[in-house]
Amino acid sequence: MSYLIIIRHGKSEWNALGLWTGWKDVSLIKEGQEEAKRTGMQLQNISIHKAYSSNLKRAKETLEIIKNTLKITDLPTIADQSLNERNYGIFTGKNKWQVKTEVGEIEFKKIRRSWNYPISEGETLEDVYQRVVPYYENNIQPDLKNGNNVIVVAHGNSLRALIKYLENLNEDEIFNLEMGTAEAYIYQIDKSGQISSKEIRSENKEKVDGS
């Protein structure tokens, strides 16, 4: 039995401004740094053997804060763009709530939450799934099957895609799933790679989109 810990990055500069961030490489704000520290403190009872993150600063910064909090700075760590946030295309950098006013509630929900609703010059959640899941199967899952406890720090949508796979969620279920900043999902994984239990740890309850 091994642990898979997946964590959304702490609150970033553009989260604070209500902007869709996507592939824009922004840093954490002070609040996000504190969120990461608190989440790290809640993981002290789990020995972690390997770490993965996206290739974006806000995820890597969150992971480094957690490693420092747990005093495991020498932890083997891999950053890969396969775990990057969804590309929001033409909406990158735009204020979510202004877009909602412009396009209306129904269109806004499609843009923000749906499985395969296209965005010009961007990705659907299905596109994100098609890069995240193979990376998980080829890199992270073998670590888990070998008995290693793994932490993955990434983004709201790349982790939603992974959760869809892990929990076998349908499109309606994934539509309504949203992780809070610095929120941790802790799965126990058996030797076959299947989930035997799930726990959520986070002191931060804020849900912010546009990771």
C-alpha positions as CSV (number, residue, x, y, z in Angstrom):
1,M,0.0,0.0,0.0
2,S,1.3,3.5,-0.9
3,Y,0.1,7.1,-0.6
4,L,-0.6,9.4,-3.6
5,I,-0.9,13.0,-2.4
6,I,-2.1,15.5,-5.0
7,I,-2.1,19.2,-4.1
8,R,-3.3,22.2,-6.0
9,H,-0.8,25.1,-5.8
10,G,-1.4,28.0,-3.3
11,K,-3.1,31.2,-4.3
12,S,-1.2,33.0,-7.1
13,E,-0.9,36.6,-8.2
14,W,-3.5,36.1,-10.9
15,N,-5.8,34.1,-8.6
16,A,-5.9,37.1,-6.4
17,L,-6.9,39.3,-9.3
18,G,-9.6,37.0,-10.6
19,L,-7.8,36.3,-13.9
20,W,-7.6,33.1,-15.9
21,T,-4.0,32.1,-15.7
22,G,-3.5,28.9,-17.7
23,W,0.1,28.7,-19.0
24,K,1.0,32.2,-17.8
25,D,3.9,31.7,-15.4
26,V,3.0,33.7,-12.3
27,S,4.2,33.3,-8.7
28,L,2.4,32.7,-5.4
29,I,1.3,35.6,-3.2
30,K,2.0,35.7,0.5
31,E,-1.4,34.2,1.2
32,G,-0.6,31.3,-1.1
33,Q,2.8,30.7,0.6
34,E,1.0,30.5,4.0
35,E,-1.5,28.1,2.5
36,A,1.3,25.8,1.3
37,K,2.9,25.9,4.8
38,R,-0.3,24.9,6.5
39,T,-0.9,22.1,4.1
40,G,2.6,20.9,4.6
41,M,2.1,20.8,8.3
42,Q,-0.9,18.5,7.8
43,L,1.3,15.9,6.0
44,Q,3.8,15.3,8.8
45,N,2.5,11.8,9.5
46,I,3.2,10.6,6.0
47,S,6.7,9.7,4.8
48,I,7.2,11.0,1.2
49,H,9.6,9.3,-1.2
50,K,9.2,11.2,-4.4
51,A,7.7,14.4,-5.7
52,Y,6.3,15.6,-9.0
53,S,5.1,19.1,-10.1
54,S,4.1,20.9,-13.2
55,N,6.7,23.1,-14.9
56,L,5.1,26.3,-13.7
57,K,6.4,28.5,-10.9
58,R,3.3,28.5,-8.7
59,A,3.3,24.7,-8.5
60,K,7.1,24.4,-8.0
61,E,7.0,27.2,-5.3
62,T,4.2,25.4,-3.5
63,L,6.1,22.1,-3.5
64,E,9.3,23.7,-2.3
65,I,7.4,25.3,0.6
66,I,5.9,22.0,1.5
67,K,9.3,20.2,1.3
68,N,10.9,22.9,3.5
69,T,8.0,22.6,6.0
70,L,8.5,18.8,6.2
71,K,12.3,19.2,6.2
72,I,12.6,16.9,3.1
73,T,14.5,19.3,0.8
74,D,16.6,16.5,-0.6
75,L,13.4,14.7,-1.9
76,P,13.8,13.4,-5.5
77,T,11.7,15.8,-7.5
78,I,10.6,16.0,-11.2
79,A,8.9,18.9,-12.9
80,D,7.1,18.2,-16.2
81,Q,4.9,20.3,-18.5
82,S,2.5,17.4,-18.9
83,L,1.1,18.4,-15.5
84,N,0.7,22.1,-16.5
85,E,-2.6,23.9,-16.1
86,R,-5.1,24.0,-18.9
87,N,-4.3,26.4,-21.7
88,Y,-7.1,29.0,-21.6
89,G,-6.2,30.4,-25.0
90,I,-7.9,33.7,-25.8
91,F,-9.2,33.9,-22.3
92,T,-5.8,33.9,-20.6
93,G,-5.3,37.1,-18.6
94,K,-9.0,38.0,-18.8
95,N,-11.1,38.6,-15.7
96,K,-13.4,35.7,-15.2
97,W,-16.3,37.7,-13.8
98,Q,-16.1,40.3,-16.6
99,V,-16.2,37.4,-19.2
100,K,-19.2,36.0,-17.3
101,T,-21.0,39.3,-17.7
102,E,-20.1,39.5,-21.4
103,V,-21.0,36.0,-22.5
104,G,-23.8,35.1,-20.0
105,E,-24.1,32.4,-17.3
106,I,-24.6,29.4,-19.6
107,E,-21.7,30.1,-21.9
108,F,-19.5,31.0,-18.9
109,K,-20.1,27.6,-17.3
110,K,-19.3,25.8,-20.5
111,I,-16.0,27.7,-20.9
112,R,-15.1,27.2,-17.2
113,R,-16.2,23.7,-16.3
114,S,-17.2,21.5,-19.2
115,W,-15.3,18.4,-20.4
116,N,-14.8,19.1,-24.1
117,Y,-16.1,22.6,-24.9
118,P,-13.5,24.2,-27.1
119,I,-11.6,27.5,-26.4
120,S,-10.0,29.3,-29.3
121,E,-6.2,28.8,-29.2
122,G,-6.6,26.8,-26.0
123,E,-7.4,23.4,-24.5
124,T,-10.5,21.5,-23.3
125,L,-10.4,19.5,-20.1
126,E,-10.4,16.4,-22.3
127,D,-7.2,17.7,-24.0
128,V,-5.6,18.1,-20.5
129,Y,-6.7,14.6,-19.6
130,Q,-5.0,13.2,-22.7
131,R,-1.6,14.5,-21.6
132,V,-1.9,14.1,-17.8
133,V,-3.1,10.5,-17.7
134,P,-0.4,9.0,-19.9
135,Y,2.2,10.8,-17.8
136,Y,0.7,9.5,-14.6
137,E,0.5,5.9,-16.0
138,N,4.1,5.9,-17.3
139,N,5.8,7.8,-14.5
140,I,3.9,8.2,-11.3
141,Q,1.9,4.9,-11.1
142,P,5.1,2.7,-11.3
143,D,6.5,4.6,-8.3
144,L,3.3,3.8,-6.4
145,K,3.2,0.2,-7.4
146,N,6.8,-0.1,-6.1
147,G,5.5,1.0,-2.7
148,N,6.7,4.6,-2.8
149,N,4.6,7.5,-1.4
150,V,4.4,10.2,-4.0
151,I,3.3,13.9,-3.8
152,V,2.1,15.7,-6.9
153,V,1.7,19.5,-6.9
154,A,-0.1,20.9,-10.0
155,H,-3.2,22.9,-10.9
156,G,-7.0,23.0,-10.6
157,N,-7.6,21.5,-14.1
158,S,-4.7,19.2,-14.5
159,L,-5.6,17.6,-11.1
160,R,-9.3,17.5,-12.0
161,A,-8.3,15.5,-15.1
162,L,-6.2,13.2,-12.9
163,I,-9.0,12.8,-10.4
164,K,-11.5,11.9,-13.2
165,Y,-9.2,9.1,-14.1
166,L,-8.4,7.9,-10.5
167,E,-12.0,8.0,-9.4
168,N,-13.6,7.0,-12.7
169,L,-15.9,10.1,-12.6
170,N,-18.3,10.9,-15.4
171,E,-18.5,14.2,-17.2
172,D,-21.3,15.5,-14.9
173,E,-19.3,14.6,-11.8
174,I,-16.1,16.3,-13.0
175,F,-18.1,19.4,-14.0
176,N,-18.9,20.0,-10.4
177,L,-15.5,19.1,-8.9
178,E,-13.3,22.0,-7.8
179,M,-10.2,21.9,-5.5
180,G,-9.4,24.8,-3.2
181,T,-5.9,26.4,-3.4
182,A,-3.4,24.3,-1.5
183,E,-6.0,21.6,-0.9
184,A,-4.6,18.0,-0.6
185,Y,-6.3,14.8,-1.7
186,I,-4.6,11.8,-0.1
187,Y,-5.2,8.4,-1.7
188,Q,-4.1,5.1,-0.5
189,I,-3.2,3.0,-3.6
190,D,-2.9,-0.8,-3.6
191,K,-0.3,-2.9,-5.5
192,S,-2.6,-3.1,-8.5
193,G,-2.8,0.7,-8.7
194,Q,-6.4,0.9,-7.4
195,I,-7.6,3.4,-4.8
196,S,-8.5,1.8,-1.4
197,S,-9.2,5.1,0.5
198,K,-9.3,8.9,0.0
199,E,-9.0,11.8,2.5
200,I,-9.0,15.5,1.9
201,R,-6.8,17.8,4.1
202,S,-6.9,21.6,3.9
203,E,-7.5,24.5,6.2
204,N,-8.2,26.7,3.2
205,K,-11.7,26.4,2.0
206,E,-11.6,29.0,-0.8
207,K,-12.3,27.7,-4.3
208,V,-10.7,29.9,-7.0
209,D,-10.8,29.1,-10.7
210,G,-8.3,30.2,-13.3
211,S,-5.4,28.2,-11.8
